[in-house]
Amino acid sequence: MHPSRARAPGCLQGSVLSATHTSNRRVLSGMRPTGALHLGNYLGALKNWTQLQYQYECYFFVADIHALTTGYDDTSNIESNTWEMVIDWLAAGLNPANSTMFIQSRVPEHSELHLLLSMITPLGWLERVPTYKDQQEQLRDRDLATYGFLGYPLLQSADILLYKAAYVPVGEDQIAHVEITREVARRFNHVYGRERDFEAKVEKAIKGLGSRNGTQYKELRKLYQEQGDAQALEKAQAMLAGNARLTLADRERLQGYLEGTGRSILIEPEALLTATPKVPGLDGRKMSKSYGNTIGLREDPDSVARKLRAMQTDPARVRRTDPGDPDKCPVWDLHKIYSDAETQAWVQQGCRSAGIGCLDCKKRVSDVLVAEITVIRGRAQEFEENRDLVKAIIAEGCEKARDVARQTLEEVHQAMGMNYR
């Protein structure tokens, strides 16, 4: 997820937040288990996760069901890949005290909500997701004429909606997935959010606010409904979020009544666009296992240094005395990530004037990069030697995730008339 022009962490798409967003600081994201991670995975997403966990209530999951959408024919490595990836998460700095880590398939509510949402989701919504056709083009060697592949954007929606996540960290190329999630939530709430006695329950809930707050709520609602006053909406949302006497169901009813809809069972998430750098592979292309141009997150430091020394540079710089253009050199992309302003200025001046050689340039960034990987490698070794601890962390995370997922699914069953007594 690499946005070309991204907002800083904490910045949101959209002008008006829902009531849940005024108090909800929950973030959800996941990765497919591809095994041990490389530098591109770390800089593109994982490093950002380690920062988000101290700003939000974060849920991070191993998307093993998603892995089946394109790799259903060979699952021999899915278990080992899962544990290797989790070790990388922990080594990179994800802290189970600050974030919840779990495995998607161990929370069966993901699959059930996906199935229930599929009953109301038009096929056209899935077929128009940009990455649907893009991946079909990129993965022509695989048979992707399956319902699972067509429905993977809806599974992503179920992942998000199950935890009532307010924010989803994505790049600009992934915004379509957040938008379809918002549409699915909106459609579900429209179809199932209207209770037969909705207005009567709303009036009862308003009385529960107390005389003064109830009167203010009605005035703010009128201002928003009749004049589109966004500040009035925000004030009413804050009032609902801060009222401890309201039940969750009544808060959702009053939120729906405030916005002119029914009860909001599922929450529309916002895209949280975060700055992610361009991470070049050793051959100048995007770092990817499929290109064989990666630097492993736990790779031996000597191997990393050797790879960087052989890394492709500006092709116009054949001899040491030839001036170069850093903007045409993938090593410069690494300097933009790892080097300070002084070093970057040294690279720009030295390369363009042929005052420094490519090996000099590479060594400056190599020293910093190797130092970071050495730290991660050391942490990983501790977890590799204590896999029982890793499994215990995930088991605890799965239980915590299931508690939240069960509650959402119970509300979904109730809204759909399937909460039999």
Beta strands, then each sheet from edge to edge (+ up, - down):
strand 1: 26-31
strand 2: 57-62
strand 3: 99-103
strand 4: 167-170
strand 5: 270-273
sheet 1: 1+ 2+ 3+
sheet 2: 4+ 5+
end
